[in-house]
Amino acid sequence: MDSLSNGVSLLFPLLLLSLSLSSAAFRHNPLPKSSSSSAAAASQINSNSILVALLDSHYTELAELVEKALLLQTLEDAVGKHNLTIFAPRNEALERELDPEFKRFLLEPRNLKSLQTLLMSHIVPRRIGSVEWPEGSSSPLRHRTLGDVHVDLRNSDAGRKIVGSAEVVRPDDVVRPDGVIHGIERLLIPRSVQEDFNRRRNLQAISAVLPEGAPEVDPRTHRLKKPAPPVSVGAPPVLPIYDALAPGPSIAPAPAPGPGGPHHHFDGERQVKDFIQTLLHYGGYNEMADILVNLTSLATEMGRLVSEGYVLTVLAPNDEAMAKLTTEQLSEPGAPEQIIYYHVIPEYQTEESMYNAVRRFGKVRYQTLRLPHAMVAQEADGSVKFGQGEGSAYLFDPDIYTDGRISVQGIDGVLFPLEEEKAEKKSNPALKVATKPRRGKLMELTCSMLGAFGQDFHFSSCQ
């Protein structure tokens, strides 16, 4: 019995010693926390944070700009690493005193980087209370902001706190464990943002200049329009009545040669090349361009006419219409030239001018380069119809090319003079049976009496 009691008394001190050693080891080596729980704790923002205080404070304009600049996540990360000092401009400084053009520049999506730089230059990644301002006329303290821009803290001669170029009107306005907000009178604008704004404003001013268009051609006189001189009230009309009338078939003849003459003030060859190139790019008029350039020398002749001052309107049949021409119509010498000559009008007409003319006068005759043949145009189905009968064509592609000297209008058929159409019909006349005229009763009686005397052979009617 005594031996058992002695063993228990020895075991109890050993048990106490082991428990004390294990507790000491646990204090030195605590259980590791999971990485996910630590990351979640770091990412969560305390409700007492300076960032939450900024969003809920009376600096609503600055808080709205922070949200528009997509800086919330960046500031959350900064709060987790540093204490922050925020220099917040008054709402009045951002609403009324800020240049509207500069504010519009900041809110444009393409200037997001400038807006972010501007806002980050108001935040210093350390805590700066009002007591840390330099006193008196001592040298200013320089701090680097989150926008990689330096701001200087100093005191004015009147003892007011200054940050950059703005006065601190409400020092230590909002104080939180992880930062402080100072209210300032105006926005701090970094030099890089100001230079970017000036550069964009200069480019906008350059692009805002209205481009000067090509000179306009007067459809009545086919000359360049000049700015009208100022006319006093009650003065007689500047233009004569004849010139003020709308152009029609009787008052819009083919113009006489212009001032070009041998001096070639107009580059007709270049203009003809331009309109032929336009036909090729437009598509569907390759046959017409091939005839002008390869099969004939009409392109050169038209260039000379334009250089001499003439204006031309070309009615261009499309490829479907040209494919209907027969070999006989193109095989005769000079046939392609004659066909094209009939499709060139020595006037400058557009789709609008021709349609207005046929609407006003019903039928309009246009002289062509194939003298003396003229072309008849009239209104049909809301468009302009050229020719008559089966050989007519409609204005299909209006104003393919118009430069004031040459006008190209696409049509859906090949036109021929009316005389040629009649000649083709006469070349294949229908067979007719010749019948003798029937004689009347009086003529038969007369012939019978003359036959009794043997004199009926003198009259052809009695044969």
Backbone hydrogen bonds in HBPLUS format (Angstrom, degrees):
<---DONOR---> <-ACCEPTOR-->    atom                        ^
c    i                          cat <-CA-CA->   ^        H-A-AA   ^      H-
h    n   atom  resd res      DA  || num        DHA   H-A  angle D-A-AA Bond
n    s   type  num  typ     dist DA aas  dist angle  dist       angle   num
A0005-SER N   A0001-MET O   3.25 MM   4  6.49 161.5  2.28 146.8 151.3     1
A0006-ASN N   A0002-ASP O   3.11 MM   4  6.30 149.3  2.20 142.4 150.7     2
A0007-GLY N   A0003-SER O   3.09 MM   4  6.39 146.3  2.21 142.8 151.2     3
A0008-VAL N   A0004-LEU O   3.11 MM   4  6.42 159.6  2.15 152.9 157.1     4
A0009-SER N   A0005-SER O   3.15 MM   4  6.26 156.4  2.21 141.7 148.3     5
A0010-LEU N   A0006-ASN O   3.18 MM   4  6.42 135.5  2.39 136.7 147.2     6
A0010-LEU N   A0007-GLY O   3.23 MM   3  5.20 129.9  2.50  92.9 105.6     7
A0011-LEU N   A0007-GLY O   3.06 MM   4  6.29 149.4  2.15 146.8 154.9     8
A0012-PHE N   A0008-VAL O   3.23 MM   4  6.34 155.0  2.30 154.0 157.4     9
A0015-LEU N   A0011-LEU O   3.09 MM   4  6.36 153.2  2.16 151.9 158.8    10
A0016-LEU N   A0012-PHE O   3.15 MM   4  6.43 157.7  2.20 150.0 155.4    11
A0017-LEU N   A0013-PRO O   3.02 MM   4  6.24 154.1  2.09 146.9 153.9    12
A0018-SER N   A0014-LEU O   3.07 MM   4  6.39 155.2  2.14 148.6 154.2    13
A0019-LEU N   A0015-LEU O   3.14 MM   4  6.36 159.0  2.18 148.7 153.9    14
A0020-SER N   A0016-LEU O   3.11 MM   4  6.31 156.8  2.17 147.3 153.2    15
A0021-LEU N   A0017-LEU O   3.14 MM   4  6.38 153.7  2.21 145.6 152.3    16
A0022-SER N   A0018-SER O   3.07 MM   4  6.30 160.4  2.11 149.6 154.4    17
A0023-SER N   A0019-LEU O   3.07 MM   4  6.25 156.2  2.13 146.8 153.0    18
A0024-ALA N   A0020-SER O   3.11 MM   4  6.27 152.3  2.19 141.5 148.8    19
A0025-ALA N   A0021-LEU O   3.02 MM   4  6.29 156.6  2.08 147.7 153.9    20
A0026-PHE N   A0022-SER O   3.01 MM   4  6.21 148.0  2.12 142.4 150.8    21
A0027-ARG N   A0023-SER O   3.02 MM   4  6.28 147.1  2.13 141.5 150.0    22
A0028-HIS N   A0024-ALA O   3.15 MM   4  6.45 152.7  2.23 146.8 153.3    23
A0029-ASN N   A0025-ALA O   2.96 MM   4  6.03 145.7  2.08 144.2 153.6    24
A0038-SER N   A0034-SER O   3.31 MM   4  6.65 156.9  2.36 148.2 154.2    25
A0039-ALA N   A0035-SER O   3.00 MM   4  6.19 157.6  2.05 147.9 153.8    26
A0040-ALA N   A0036-SER O   2.98 MM   4  6.13 153.9  2.05 144.8 151.9    27
A0041-ALA N   A0037-SER O   3.05 MM   4  6.24 150.0  2.15 139.7 147.7    28
A0042-ALA N   A0038-SER O   3.02 MM   4  6.27 148.8  2.12 142.6 150.9    29
A0043-SER N   A0039-ALA O   2.97 MM   4  6.17 147.7  2.08 144.8 153.0    30
A0044-GLN N   A0040-ALA O   3.18 MM   4  6.26 137.3  2.37 141.7 150.6    31
A0049-SER N   A0046-ASN O   2.96 MM   3  5.20 150.4  2.05 120.2 119.0    32
A0053-ALA N   A0049-SER O   3.08 MM   4  6.34 153.5  2.16 141.3 149.3    33
A0054-LEU N   A0050-ILE O   2.92 MM   4  6.15 142.9  2.06 137.5 146.7    34
A0055-LEU N   A0051-LEU O   3.15 MM   4  6.47 160.3  2.19 149.6 153.3    35
A0056-ASP N   A0052-VAL O   3.04 MM   4  6.21 141.2  2.19 143.6 154.2    36
A0057-SER N   A0053-ALA O   2.91 MM   4  5.70 107.1  2.46 136.4 151.5    37
A0057-SER N   A0054-LEU O   3.33 MM   3  5.12 158.3  2.38  97.5 103.9    38
A0063-ALA N   A0059-TYR O   3.11 MM   4  6.37 161.8  2.14 150.2 155.8    39
A0064-GLU N   A0060-THR O   2.88 MM   4  6.07 151.8  1.96 147.6 154.9    40
A0065-LEU N   A0061-GLU O   3.06 MM   4  6.34 154.0  2.13 145.0 151.6    41
A0066-VAL N   A0062-LEU O   2.96 MM   4  6.25 150.2  2.05 148.2 156.6    42
A0067-GLU N   A0063-ALA O   3.14 MM   4  6.43 153.1  2.22 144.0 150.1    43
A0068-LYS N   A0064-GLU O   3.00 MM   4  6.28 158.9  2.04 148.5 154.4    44
A0069-ALA N   A0065-LEU O   2.90 MM   4  6.02 141.0  2.05 143.6 153.7    45
A0071-LEU N   A0066-VAL O   3.32 MM   5  5.71 171.9  2.33 164.3 164.6    46
A0070-LEU N   A0067-GLU O   3.16 MM   3  5.26 160.9  2.20 104.7 110.1    47
A0075-LEU N   A0071-LEU O   2.95 MM   4  6.11 158.0  2.00 154.8 160.3    48
A0076-GLU N   A0072-LEU O   2.89 MM   4  6.11 148.4  1.99 147.6 157.0    49
A0077-ASP N   A0073-GLN O   3.06 MM   4  6.34 158.6  2.11 148.3 152.8    50
A0078-ALA N   A0074-THR O   3.05 MM   4  6.30 150.1  2.14 139.5 148.3    51
A0079-VAL N   A0075-LEU O   2.85 MM   4  6.05 153.2  1.92 147.7 154.0    52
A0080-GLY N   A0076-GLU O   3.15 MM   4  6.38 147.5  2.26 142.3 150.4    53
A0081-LYS N   A0078-ALA O   3.11 MM   3  5.23 146.5  2.22  99.8 109.8    54
A0082-HIS N   A0078-ALA O   2.81 MM   4  5.88 160.4  1.85 161.0 166.1    55
A0084-LEU N   A0178-ASP O   3.05 MM  94  6.54 154.3  2.12 142.3 143.1    56
A0180-VAL N   A0084-LEU O   2.97 MM  96  6.55 144.5  2.10 152.0 163.3    57
A0085-THR N   A0124-VAL O   2.94 MM  39  5.10 152.6  2.02 149.8 156.8    58
A0124-VAL N   A0085-THR O   2.88 MM  39  5.10 164.2  1.90 149.4 154.0    59
A0086-ILE N   A0180-VAL O   2.96 MM  94  6.39 163.7  1.99 158.2 163.1    60
A0182-HIS N   A0086-ILE O   2.86 MM  96  6.24 161.4  1.90 164.0 170.3    61
A0087-PHE N   A0122-HIS O   2.88 MM  35  5.19 167.3  1.90 158.7 162.9    62
A0088-ALA N   A0182-HIS O   2.85 MM  94  6.10 150.4  1.94 156.1 165.0    63
A0184-ILE N   A0088-ALA O   2.92 MM  96  5.83 162.2  1.96 133.9 138.2    64
A0090-ARG N   A0184-ILE O   3.18 MM  94  6.38 129.1  2.45 159.4 167.5    65
A0093-ALA N   A0090-ARG O   3.12 MM   3  5.25 127.2  2.41  97.1 110.3    66
A0094-LEU N   A0091-ASN O   3.12 MM   3  5.31 133.7  2.35 100.4 112.4    67
A0095-GLU N   A0091-ASN O   2.88 MM   4  6.01 141.7  2.03 150.0 162.0    68
A0096-ARG N   A0092-GLU O   3.02 MM   4  5.54 151.9  2.11 134.5 142.2    69
A0097-GLU N   A0092-GLU O   3.21 MM   5  6.50 167.7  2.22 159.1 162.0    70
A0102-PHE N   A0099-ASP O   3.04 MM   3  5.19 117.8  2.44 100.4 115.7    71
A0103-LYS N   A0099-ASP O   2.92 MM   4  6.23 156.0  1.98 157.0 164.6    72
A0104-ARG N   A0100-PRO O   2.89 MM   4  6.06 155.2  1.95 145.7 152.4    73
A0105-PHE N   A0101-GLU O   2.98 MM   4  6.17 144.1  2.11 136.6 146.6    74
A0106-LEU N   A0102-PHE O   3.02 MM   4  6.33 149.4  2.11 143.9 151.2    75
A0107-LEU N   A0103-LYS O   3.13 MM   4  6.36 147.8  2.24 145.6 153.4    76
A0111-ASN N   A0108-GLU O   2.99 MM   3  5.49 154.9  2.05 116.3 124.1    77
A0112-LEU N   A0109-PRO O   3.36 MM   3  5.48 143.7  2.50 118.3 114.1    78
A0115-LEU N   A0111-ASN O   3.14 MM   4  6.49 156.7  2.20 150.7 157.2    79
A0116-GLN N   A0112-LEU O   2.94 MM   4  6.20 158.5  1.99 152.3 158.1    80
A0117-THR N   A0113-LYS O   2.97 MM   4  6.19 161.8  2.00 148.4 153.4    81
A0118-LEU N   A0114-SER O   2.95 MM   4  6.13 156.6  2.01 146.4 152.9    82
A0119-LEU N   A0115-LEU O   3.05 MM   4  6.29 164.0  2.08 152.1 155.1    83
A0120-MET N   A0116-GLN O   2.92 MM   4  6.03 166.4  1.94 155.5 159.7    84
A0121-SER N   A0117-THR O   3.11 MM   4  6.14 132.6  2.35 138.6 149.0    85
A0122-HIS N   A0119-LEU O   3.05 MM   3  5.54 163.8  2.08 114.3 118.8    86
A0123-ILE N   A0120-MET O   3.27 MM   3  5.42 166.5  2.29 110.1 112.0    87
A0146-LEU N   A0123-ILE O   2.92 MM  23  5.93 153.8  1.99 164.0 168.2    88
A0126-ARG N   A0124-VAL O   2.84 MM   2  5.63 141.6  1.99  98.2  91.2    89
A0132-GLU N   A0129-GLY O   3.09 MM   3  5.47 155.7  2.15 108.3 115.8    90
A0133-TRP N   A0130-SER O   3.47 MM   3  5.72 167.2  2.49 107.4 109.0    91
A0138-SER N   A0135-GLU O   3.37 MM   3  6.15 160.9  2.40 133.8 139.4    92
A0141-LEU N   A0153-LEU O   2.90 MM  12  5.06 151.1  1.99 147.1 149.7    93
A0153-LEU N   A0141-LEU O   2.72 MM  12  5.06 160.4  1.75 148.4 155.3    94
A0143-HIS N   A0151-VAL O   2.93 MM   8  5.51 159.7  1.97 155.9 162.3    95
A0151-VAL N   A0143-HIS O   2.89 MM   8  5.51 156.1  1.95 155.2 162.5    96
A0145-THR N   A0149-VAL O   2.88 MM   4  5.42 160.8  1.92 144.7 151.1    97
A0148-ASP N   A0145-THR O   3.13 MM   3  5.41 149.0  2.23 115.6 115.5    98
A0164-GLY N   A0152-ASP O   2.94 MM  12  5.24 163.5  1.97 150.9 154.5    99
A0154-ARG N   A0162-ILE O   2.99 MM   8  5.30 164.8  2.02 151.4 154.5   100
A0162-ILE N   A0154-ARG O   2.81 MM   8  5.30 164.3  1.84 165.8 160.8   101
A0156-SER N   A0160-ARG O   2.79 MM   4  5.20 161.2  1.83 149.9 156.4   102
A0159-GLY N   A0156-SER O   2.98 MM   3  5.14 159.1  2.02 108.3 112.6   103
A0168-VAL N   A0161-LYS O   2.91 MM   7  5.50 175.4  1.91 148.9 150.1   104
A0163-VAL N   A0166-ALA O   2.90 MM   3  5.50 167.7  1.92 168.8 171.8   105
A0166-ALA N   A0163-VAL O   3.01 MM   3  5.50 165.7  2.03 136.6 136.7   106
A0185-GLU N   A0167-GLU O   3.03 MM  18  5.71 146.4  2.15 155.1 165.6   107
A0169-VAL N   A0183-GLY O   2.85 MM  14  5.69 130.4  2.10 136.7 151.6   108
A0170-ARG N   A0183-GLY O   3.06 MM  13  4.57 164.0  2.08 135.3 132.4   109
A0183-GLY N   A0170-ARG O   2.92 MM  13  4.57 169.9  1.93 131.2 129.9   110
A0173-ASP N   A0181-ILE O   2.88 MM   8  5.70 122.5  2.22 151.8 168.6   111
A0174-VAL N   A0181-ILE O   3.28 MM   7  4.96 161.5  2.31 132.7 136.8   112
A0181-ILE N   A0174-VAL O   2.78 MM   7  4.96 152.1  1.85 149.5 155.5   113
A0176-ARG N   A0179-GLY O   2.88 MM   3  5.26 166.8  1.90 165.1 162.0   114
A0179-GLY N   A0176-ARG O   3.21 MM   3  5.26 172.7  2.22 112.0 112.5   115
A0194-GLN N   A0190-PRO O   3.11 MM   4  6.40 160.2  2.15 150.3 156.1   116
A0195-GLU N   A0191-ARG O   2.90 MM   4  6.10 158.6  1.94 153.1 158.5   117
A0196-ASP N   A0192-SER O   3.02 MM   4  6.18 153.3  2.09 140.5 148.0   118
A0197-PHE N   A0193-VAL O   2.94 MM   4  6.17 156.2  2.00 147.9 154.3   119
A0198-ASN N   A0194-GLN O   2.96 MM   4  6.21 158.9  2.00 147.7 153.3   120
A0199-ARG N   A0195-GLU O   2.94 MM   4  6.10 157.4  1.99 147.4 153.6   121
A0200-ARG N   A0196-ASP O   2.99 MM   4  6.19 162.7  2.02 149.5 153.7   122
A0201-ARG N   A0197-PHE O   2.90 MM   4  6.06 154.0  1.97 146.9 154.7   123
A0202-ASN N   A0198-ASN O   2.97 MM   4  6.15 154.1  2.04 145.5 151.8   124
A0203-LEU N   A0199-ARG O   3.06 MM   4  6.31 159.2  2.10 147.5 153.0   125
A0204-GLN N   A0200-ARG O   2.89 MM   4  6.07 153.0  1.97 144.6 152.5   126
A0205-ALA N   A0201-ARG O   2.93 MM   4  6.14 149.2  2.03 142.2 150.5   127
A0206-ILE N   A0202-ASN O   3.00 MM   4  6.28 148.6  2.10 143.5 151.9   128
A0207-SER N   A0203-LEU O   2.90 MM   4  6.16 164.3  1.93 151.4 155.3   129
A0208-ALA N   A0204-GLN O   2.91 MM   4  5.94 128.0  2.19 137.4 150.4   130
A0209-VAL N   A0206-ILE O   3.31 MM   3  5.80 166.5  2.33 111.6 115.6   131
A0225-LYS N   A0216-GLU O   2.79 MM   9  5.63 165.3  1.81 153.3 154.3   132
A0218-ASP N   A0223-ARG O   2.73 MM   5  5.45 171.5  1.74 164.1 161.1   133
A0222-HIS N   A0218-ASP O   2.60 MM   4  5.09 138.6  1.76 154.2 164.2   134
A0235-ALA N   A0232-SER O   3.27 MM   3  5.67 157.9  2.32 131.6 129.8   135
A0244-ALA N   A0240-PRO O   3.01 MM   4  6.24 140.0  2.17 146.4 158.5   136
A0263-HIS N   A0260-GLY O   2.95 MM   3  5.46 131.0  2.20 143.6 142.1   137
A0264-HIS N   A0261-GLY O   3.41 MM   3  5.89 158.8  2.46 111.9 116.5   138
A0271-GLN N   A0267-ASP O   3.22 MM   4  6.51 157.9  2.27 147.7 154.0   139
A0272-VAL N   A0268-GLY O   2.90 MM   4  6.12 156.0  1.96 152.9 159.1   140
A0273-LYS N   A0269-GLU O   2.98 MM   4  6.18 159.5  2.02 147.1 152.8   141
A0274-ASP N   A0270-ARG O   2.91 MM   4  6.14 148.7  2.01 143.1 152.2   142
A0275-PHE N   A0271-GLN O   3.05 MM   4  6.36 157.9  2.10 147.4 151.7   143
A0276-ILE N   A0272-VAL O   3.00 MM   4  6.21 155.9  2.06 150.3 157.0   144
A0277-GLN N   A0273-LYS O   2.91 MM   4  6.02 157.3  1.96 145.5 152.1   145
A0278-THR N   A0274-ASP O   2.89 MM   4  6.11 144.6  2.02 140.9 151.4   146
A0279-LEU N   A0275-PHE O   2.98 MM   4  6.23 147.6  2.09 139.1 146.9   147
A0280-LEU N   A0276-ILE O   3.11 MM   4  6.46 154.5  2.18 146.8 152.7   148
A0281-HIS N   A0277-GLN O   3.02 MM   4  6.29 160.9  2.05 149.0 153.9   149
A0282-TYR N   A0278-THR O   2.80 MM   4  5.86 146.2  1.92 146.0 155.9   150
A0283-GLY N   A0279-LEU O   3.18 MM   4  6.37 152.3  2.26 144.3 149.4   151
A0319-ASP N   A0284-GLY O   2.84 MM  35  5.48 148.4  1.94 150.7 152.5   152
A0289-ALA N   A0285-TYR O   3.24 MM   4  6.49 162.1  2.27 144.7 149.3   153
A0290-ASP N   A0286-ASN O   2.86 MM   4  6.05 148.3  1.96 145.2 154.5   154
A0291-ILE N   A0287-GLU O   3.00 MM   4  6.26 154.6  2.07 148.7 154.1   155
A0292-LEU N   A0288-MET O   3.11 MM   4  6.37 160.7  2.15 149.4 154.4   156
A0293-VAL N   A0289-ALA O   3.11 MM   4  6.21 151.2  2.20 145.0 151.7   157
A0294-ASN N   A0290-ASP O   2.81 MM   4  5.39 147.7  1.91 139.8 150.0   158
A0295-LEU N   A0290-ASP O   3.25 MM   5  6.66 157.1  2.31 143.8 150.4   159
A0296-THR N   A0291-ILE O   3.12 MM   5  5.92 129.1  2.39 149.3 157.2   160
A0299-ALA N   A0292-LEU O   3.32 MM   7  5.27 151.4  2.40 144.0 136.3   161
A0301-GLU N   A0297-SER O   3.19 MM   4  6.55 159.5  2.24 148.4 154.3   162
A0302-MET N   A0298-LEU O   2.82 MM   4  5.99 162.2  1.85 155.6 159.8   163
A0303-GLY N   A0299-ALA O   3.00 MM   4  6.17 151.3  2.09 141.6 149.6   164
A0304-ARG N   A0300-THR O   3.03 MM   4  6.35 150.1  2.13 146.2 153.6   165
A0305-LEU N   A0301-GLU O   3.04 MM   4  6.37 157.1  2.10 148.3 154.3   166
A0306-VAL N   A0302-MET O   3.02 MM   4  6.28 164.2  2.04 152.8 156.2   167
A0307-SER N   A0303-GLY O   2.97 MM   4  6.12 153.5  2.05 143.1 150.9   168
A0308-GLU N   A0304-ARG O   2.96 MM   4  6.19 138.6  2.13 142.6 153.4   169
A0308-GLU N   A0305-LEU O   3.12 MM   3  5.10 126.3  2.42  93.0 107.1   170
A0310-TYR N   A0305-LEU O   3.06 MM   5  5.51 154.3  2.13 153.1 145.1   171
A0309-GLY N   A0306-VAL O   3.03 MM   3  5.15 154.6  2.10 102.4 110.5   172
A0312-LEU N   A0405-ARG O   3.00 MM  93  6.50 154.3  2.07 160.3 167.7   173
A0407-SER N   A0312-LEU O   2.93 MM  95  6.33 150.7  2.02 147.8 157.3   174
A0313-THR N   A0345-ILE O   2.83 MM  32  4.99 148.5  1.92 148.9 157.7   175
A0345-ILE N   A0313-THR O   2.81 MM  32  4.99 172.5  1.82 152.9 154.7   176
A0314-VAL N   A0407-SER O   2.71 MM  93  6.14 159.7  1.75 166.2 170.9   177
A0409-GLN N   A0314-VAL O   2.87 MM  95  6.19 167.1  1.88 166.7 170.2   178
A0315-LEU N   A0343-HIS O   2.82 MM  28  5.11 176.0  1.82 164.8 166.1   179
A0316-ALA N   A0409-GLN O   2.83 MM  93  6.03 150.7  1.92 147.6 156.6   180
A0411-ILE N   A0316-ALA O   2.95 MM  95  5.86 163.2  1.98 135.8 138.2   181
A0318-ASN N   A0411-ILE O   3.15 MM  93  6.39 139.1  2.32 160.2 167.1   182
A0322-MET N   A0318-ASN O   3.06 MM   4  6.39 159.1  2.11 153.2 159.6   183
A0323-ALA N   A0319-ASP O   2.98 MM   4  6.08 142.6  2.12 143.9 152.9   184
A0324-LYS N   A0321-ALA O   3.20 MM   3  5.52 152.0  2.28 105.8 113.8   185
A0325-LEU N   A0322-MET O   3.22 MM   3  5.64 164.0  2.25 110.2 115.1   186
A0330-LEU N   A0327-THR O   3.21 MM   3  5.31 137.4  2.40  98.3 109.6   187
A0331-SER N   A0327-THR O   2.83 MM   4  5.77 130.4  2.08 149.0 162.4   188
A0335-ALA N   A0332-GLU O   3.10 MM   3  5.40 159.7  2.14 134.4 132.2   189
A0338-GLN N   A0334-GLY O   3.05 MM   4  6.24 160.2  2.09 151.0 156.5   190
A0339-ILE N   A0335-ALA O   2.98 MM   4  6.20 155.3  2.04 155.4 162.1   191
A0340-ILE N   A0336-PRO O   3.04 MM   4  6.28 164.1  2.06 151.5 155.0   192
A0341-TYR N   A0337-GLU O   2.82 MM   4  5.99 160.2  1.85 153.1 159.4   193
A0342-TYR N   A0338-GLN O   3.25 MM   4  6.36 148.6  2.35 138.7 144.9   194
A0343-HIS N   A0340-ILE O   2.84 MM   3  5.07 146.6  1.95 106.4 117.5   195
A0344-VAL N   A0341-TYR O   3.30 MM   3  5.40 167.5  2.32 109.2 110.2   196
A0369-LEU N   A0344-VAL O   3.07 MM  25  5.92 138.4  2.25 157.9 165.8   197
A0354-MET N   A0350-THR O   3.00 MM   4  6.17 167.7  2.01 157.1 160.1   198
A0355-TYR N   A0351-GLU O   3.01 MM   4  6.04 159.5  2.05 143.0 149.3   199
A0356-ASN N   A0352-GLU O   2.94 MM   4  6.05 159.8  1.98 147.9 153.7   200
A0357-ALA N   A0353-SER O   3.02 MM   4  6.13 148.8  2.11 138.7 147.2   201
A0358-VAL N   A0354-MET O   3.00 MM   4  6.30 164.1  2.03 154.6 157.1   202
A0359-ARG N   A0355-TYR O   2.93 MM   4  6.03 148.1  2.04 144.0 153.5   203
A0360-ARG N   A0356-ASN O   3.00 MM   4  6.06 141.3  2.15 137.7 147.4   204
A0361-PHE N   A0357-ALA O   2.83 MM   4  5.95 165.8  1.85 156.8 160.4   205
A0362-GLY N   A0358-VAL O   2.93 MM   4  4.79 134.4  2.15 122.8 128.8   206
A0363-LYS N   A0361-PHE O   2.99 MM   2  5.76 122.3  2.33 112.1  95.7   207
A0364-VAL N   A0377-ALA O   2.82 MM  13  5.16 162.2  1.85 151.5 157.4   208
A0377-ALA N   A0364-VAL O   2.75 MM  13  5.16 157.4  1.80 151.4 159.4   209
A0366-TYR N   A0375-MET O   2.70 MM   9  5.07 163.7  1.72 154.4 159.4   210
A0375-MET N   A0366-TYR O   2.76 MM   9  5.07 166.9  1.78 147.1 151.4   211
A0373-HIS N   A0370-ARG O   2.85 MM   3  5.81 133.3  2.07 136.6 142.2   212
A0387-GLY N   A0376-VAL O   2.84 MM  11  5.39 154.4  1.90 159.7 165.9   213
A0378-GLN N   A0385-LYS O   2.89 MM   7  5.30 149.5  1.99 146.1 156.2   214
A0385-LYS N   A0378-GLN O   2.73 MM   7  5.30 171.9  1.74 168.7 171.1   215
A0380-ALA N   A0383-SER O   3.01 MM   3  5.45 161.9  2.04 140.2 144.4   216
A0383-SER N   A0380-ALA O   3.03 MM   3  5.45 152.1  2.11 112.3 120.8   217
A0395-LEU N   A0384-VAL O   2.93 MM  11  5.50 148.1  2.03 162.7 169.6   218
A0386-PHE N   A0393-ALA O   2.76 MM   7  5.27 172.5  1.76 169.0 168.7   219
A0393-ALA N   A0386-PHE O   2.88 MM   7  5.27 151.1  1.96 146.5 154.4   220
A0412-ASP N   A0394-TYR O   3.23 MM  18  5.82 143.2  2.38 147.0 157.6   221
A0396-PHE N   A0410-GLY O   2.68 MM  14  5.38 140.4  1.83 137.3 148.2   222
A0397-ASP N   A0410-GLY O   3.03 MM  13  4.45 158.4  2.08 111.9 118.7   223
A0410-GLY N   A0397-ASP O   2.83 MM  13  4.45 164.9  1.85 145.3 140.3   224
A0400-ILE N   A0408-VAL O   2.94 MM   8  5.49 138.0  2.13 157.3 164.9   225
A0408-VAL N   A0401-TYR O   2.79 MM   7  5.03 152.1  1.87 149.9 155.3   226
A0403-ASP N   A0406-ILE O   3.28 MM   3  5.89 151.2  2.37 148.0 156.5   227
A0420-GLU N   A0417-PRO O   3.17 MM   3  5.51 125.2  2.48 103.7 116.2   228
A0421-GLU N   A0417-PRO O   3.29 MM   4  6.68 153.4  2.36 148.3 155.7   229
A0422-LYS N   A0418-LEU O   3.09 MM   4  6.42 153.2  2.17 148.0 154.7   230
A0423-ALA N   A0419-GLU O   2.94 MM   4  6.19 151.2  2.02 142.9 151.5   231
A0424-GLU N   A0420-GLU O   2.93 MM   4  6.17 153.1  2.00 148.3 154.4   232
A0425-LYS N   A0421-GLU O   3.19 MM   4  6.44 150.4  2.28 139.7 147.1   233
A0426-LYS N   A0422-LYS O   2.93 MM   4  6.21 147.9  2.03 145.1 154.3   234
A0427-SER N   A0423-ALA O   2.97 MM   4  6.13 135.7  2.18 141.9 153.1   235
A0444-GLU N   A0440-GLY O   3.12 MM   4  6.42 156.1  2.18 148.6 155.1   236
A0445-LEU N   A0441-LYS O   3.03 MM   4  6.27 156.1  2.09 149.0 155.3   237
A0446-THR N   A0442-LEU O   3.01 MM   4  6.23 155.6  2.07 145.5 152.1   238
A0447-CYS N   A0443-MET O   3.01 MM   4  6.19 160.8  2.05 149.2 154.0   239
A0448-SER N   A0444-GLU O   3.04 MM   4  6.23 149.5  2.13 143.0 151.0   240
A0449-MET N   A0445-LEU O   3.15 MM   4  6.37 152.9  2.23 145.3 151.7   241
A0450-LEU N   A0446-THR O   3.00 MM   4  6.29 159.4  2.04 150.4 156.1   242
A0451-GLY N   A0447-CYS O   2.88 MM   4  6.00 143.7  2.01 138.6 149.0   243
A0452-ALA N   A0448-SER O   3.12 MM   4  6.36 136.9  2.32 135.8 145.8   244
A0452-ALA N   A0449-MET O   3.17 MM   3  5.19 128.7  2.45  93.2 106.3   245
A0453-PHE N   A0450-LEU O   3.16 MM   3  5.22 129.7  2.43  94.5 107.3   246
A0455-GLN N   A0450-LEU O   2.83 MM   5  5.07 166.0  1.85 150.4 147.5   247
A0458-HIS N   A0455-GLN O   3.32 MM   3  6.00 167.7  2.33 117.6 121.1   248
A0459-PHE N   A0456-ASP O   3.35 MM   3  5.87 162.1  2.39 112.0 116.8   249
A0462-CYS N   A0459-PHE O   3.22 MM   3  5.63 151.5  2.31 105.0 112.8   250
A0463-GLN N   A0460-SER O   3.14 MM   3  5.28 165.9  2.16 107.2 111.3   251
